[in-house]
Amino acid sequence: MADTNETVRISEEAARGAVTNTGLRYVLGFSLAFAVIAMSLVWIIPALARAAH
């Protein structure tokens, strides 16, 4: 019979089922920044064009 008081230790990678620090947060950060800049330009350029008239 197995000892039920024995502590089971597993690594973070095994618990998550994935490797950490793969650079995904940088990809998400750059994508978010690009989306904000692109949406701002889509809004600002027509506003400036209307103000010029």
ABEGO torsion letter per residue (X at the ends): XBBAABBBBBBAAAAAGBBBGAGAAAAAAAAAAAAAAAAAAAAAAAAAAAAAX
